[in-house]
Amino acid sequence: MTAEVAIAVSYAAALVVAAFVLELLSAHTHRRSLRFRTAGFTYDDRHDHWVCPEGEQLWPHELDRERRLVRYRARPHVCNACDLKHRCTDSDEGREIVRPLDPWPHSEAGRFHRVIALTLVVLSAFIVAVEFTRNHAALDVAALVGLLTLDVLAGSLLLRDLRLRPANFPEPAPWHGAGFRVPSRR
């Protein structure tokens, strides 16, 4: 194998690895961000509300269809009277938790990072294609075909969610509060 092909294959393979590292790190950051914003709170799937460490319930307050978010809010008078308010929120409107309706790859940030990762894979395939036009030795072609196969596989994995839902959102999840029926307050 020529030195040129060895360097090109190494660089192109590094781009594919970088694409998947970017994908993993961005998904990890997203999950960590969600955990940080809801630390100490528990979500009740059955009744679609959050419960704070002091037992106060945060009910759906607003459905933002454009940003695909649900905002949950506690009752202001309960939060304002709470001894732990200074550690929880500085708002006089009550603590608010924002929950995305869409899973990670369909969120705006998820799609942004997915497209960057796909761009790295396409760049890798471009490098391989250029090397195909310049080098025709059997060992060179074998290395390039192997990397092109990796590029196609990586690209199809990353493209899968973008292709399945071109409007960029999955099917709407059932949401208990879709009609904005405000739950009875105690």
C-alpha positions as CSV (number, residue, x, y, z in Angstrom):
1,M,0.0,0.0,0.0
2,T,1.3,3.4,-0.9
3,A,2.0,6.0,1.8
4,E,-0.6,8.4,0.2
5,V,-3.3,5.8,0.5
6,A,-2.3,4.8,4.0
7,I,-2.5,8.4,5.2
8,A,-5.8,9.0,3.4
9,V,-7.3,5.8,4.8
10,S,-6.1,6.8,8.3
11,Y,-7.5,10.3,8.0
12,A,-10.8,9.1,6.5
13,A,-11.2,6.5,9.2
14,A,-10.5,9.1,11.9
15,L,-13.3,11.2,10.4
16,V,-15.8,8.3,10.8
17,V,-14.7,7.7,14.4
18,A,-15.0,11.5,15.1
19,A,-18.5,11.4,13.7
20,F,-19.6,8.7,16.1
21,V,-17.7,10.3,19.0
22,L,-19.6,13.5,18.3
23,E,-22.9,11.7,18.2
24,L,-22.2,9.9,21.5
25,L,-21.0,13.0,23.3
26,S,-23.9,15.2,22.1
27,A,-26.4,12.6,23.2
28,H,-24.7,12.2,26.5
29,T,-24.6,16.0,27.0
30,H,-28.3,16.2,26.2
31,R,-29.2,13.5,28.7
32,R,-27.0,15.1,31.4
33,S,-28.6,18.5,30.8
34,L,-32.1,17.0,31.2
35,R,-31.0,15.3,34.5
36,F,-29.5,18.5,35.8
37,R,-32.6,20.5,35.1
38,T,-34.8,18.0,36.9
39,A,-32.4,16.9,39.8
40,G,-34.4,15.9,42.8
41,F,-37.7,15.9,40.9
42,T,-39.5,12.7,39.9
43,Y,-41.8,12.3,36.9
44,D,-45.1,10.5,37.2
45,D,-45.8,9.0,33.7
46,R,-49.3,7.9,34.7
47,H,-50.6,11.3,35.7
48,D,-48.1,13.4,33.6
49,H,-46.7,15.6,36.3
50,W,-43.5,16.2,38.2
51,V,-43.1,16.0,42.0
52,C,-40.6,18.2,43.7
53,P,-38.5,17.0,46.7
54,E,-41.0,18.7,49.0
55,G,-44.0,16.9,47.5
56,E,-45.4,19.7,45.4
57,Q,-46.8,18.7,42.0
58,L,-45.8,20.5,38.9
59,W,-48.6,20.1,36.3
60,P,-48.5,20.9,32.6
61,H,-48.9,24.6,32.2
62,E,-48.1,25.2,28.5
63,L,-47.6,23.1,25.3
64,D,-45.3,24.9,22.9
65,R,-46.1,23.2,19.6
66,E,-43.5,25.2,17.6
67,R,-40.6,24.3,19.9
68,R,-42.1,20.9,20.8
69,L,-41.9,21.4,24.5
70,V,-44.2,21.0,27.5
71,R,-43.8,23.4,30.4
72,Y,-44.7,22.1,33.9
73,R,-45.2,24.6,36.7
74,A,-45.8,24.5,40.4
75,R,-48.3,26.7,42.2
76,P,-46.6,30.0,42.9
77,H,-48.0,30.5,46.4
78,V,-46.6,27.1,47.5
79,C,-43.1,27.7,46.0
80,N,-43.0,31.2,47.5
81,A,-43.7,29.9,50.9
82,C,-41.2,27.0,50.7
83,D,-38.1,27.1,52.8
84,L,-36.0,25.6,50.0
85,K,-37.1,28.1,47.3
86,H,-33.7,29.9,47.3
87,R,-32.1,26.6,46.2
88,C,-34.8,25.7,43.7
89,T,-35.9,28.8,41.8
90,D,-35.7,32.6,41.8
91,S,-39.1,32.9,40.1
92,D,-42.1,34.3,41.9
93,E,-44.2,32.4,39.3
94,G,-43.3,29.0,40.8
95,R,-40.8,26.4,39.7
96,E,-40.9,25.5,36.1
97,I,-39.6,22.3,34.4
98,V,-39.4,22.1,30.6
99,R,-39.7,18.7,29.0
100,P,-39.0,18.1,25.3
101,L,-41.7,16.0,23.5
102,D,-39.2,14.5,21.1
103,P,-36.5,12.0,21.7
104,W,-32.8,13.0,21.2
105,P,-32.2,12.4,17.5
106,H,-35.4,14.3,16.6
107,S,-34.7,17.4,18.7
108,E,-33.3,20.4,17.1
109,A,-29.9,20.0,18.8
110,G,-29.9,16.3,18.0
111,R,-30.6,16.9,14.3
112,F,-27.9,19.6,14.2
113,H,-25.3,17.3,15.7
114,R,-26.5,14.4,13.4
115,V,-26.0,16.5,10.3
116,I,-22.5,17.5,11.4
117,A,-21.6,13.8,12.0
118,L,-23.0,12.9,8.6
119,T,-20.9,15.7,7.0
120,L,-17.8,14.1,8.5
121,V,-18.8,10.7,7.0
122,V,-19.5,12.3,3.6
123,L,-16.1,14.0,3.8
124,S,-14.5,10.7,4.5
125,A,-16.2,9.1,1.5
126,F,-15.0,12.0,-0.7
127,I,-11.4,11.4,0.4
128,V,-11.8,7.7,-0.5
129,A,-13.3,8.6,-3.9
130,V,-10.4,10.9,-4.7
131,E,-8.0,8.2,-3.7
132,F,-9.8,5.7,-6.0
133,T,-9.1,8.0,-9.0
134,R,-5.4,8.3,-8.1
135,N,-4.4,4.8,-7.0
136,H,-5.2,1.5,-8.7
137,A,-2.9,-1.0,-7.0
138,A,-4.7,-4.1,-5.6
139,L,-3.8,-3.5,-2.0
140,D,-4.7,0.2,-2.3
141,V,-8.1,-0.6,-3.8
142,A,-8.8,-3.2,-1.1
143,A,-8.1,-0.7,1.7
144,L,-10.2,1.9,-0.1
145,V,-13.2,-0.5,-0.7
146,G,-13.1,-1.5,3.0
147,L,-13.2,2.1,4.1
148,L,-15.9,3.0,1.6
149,T,-18.0,0.1,3.0
150,L,-17.5,1.6,6.5
151,D,-18.5,5.0,5.2
152,V,-21.7,3.6,3.6
153,L,-22.6,1.7,6.8
154,A,-21.9,4.7,9.1
155,G,-23.8,7.1,6.8
156,S,-26.8,4.8,6.7
157,L,-26.9,4.5,10.5
158,L,-26.7,8.2,11.0
159,L,-29.1,9.0,8.2
160,R,-31.8,6.5,9.3
161,D,-33.7,8.8,11.7
162,L,-33.4,11.8,9.3
163,R,-34.8,9.7,6.4
164,L,-37.6,8.1,8.4
165,R,-39.1,11.3,9.6
166,P,-38.2,14.0,7.0
167,A,-40.4,16.6,8.8
168,N,-38.0,16.1,11.7
169,F,-40.4,15.0,14.3
170,P,-41.6,11.5,15.3
171,E,-45.2,10.7,15.6
172,P,-46.7,12.8,18.4
173,A,-46.6,11.0,21.7
174,P,-49.8,10.8,23.6
175,W,-50.0,13.6,26.1
176,H,-52.4,13.5,28.9
177,G,-52.8,17.3,29.1
178,A,-53.2,18.0,25.4
179,G,-56.6,19.7,26.0
180,F,-55.0,21.9,28.7
181,R,-57.5,20.8,31.2
182,V,-56.0,22.3,34.3
183,P,-55.9,19.8,37.1
184,S,-57.9,20.6,40.3
185,R,-55.7,22.4,42.8
186,R,-55.8,21.6,46.5
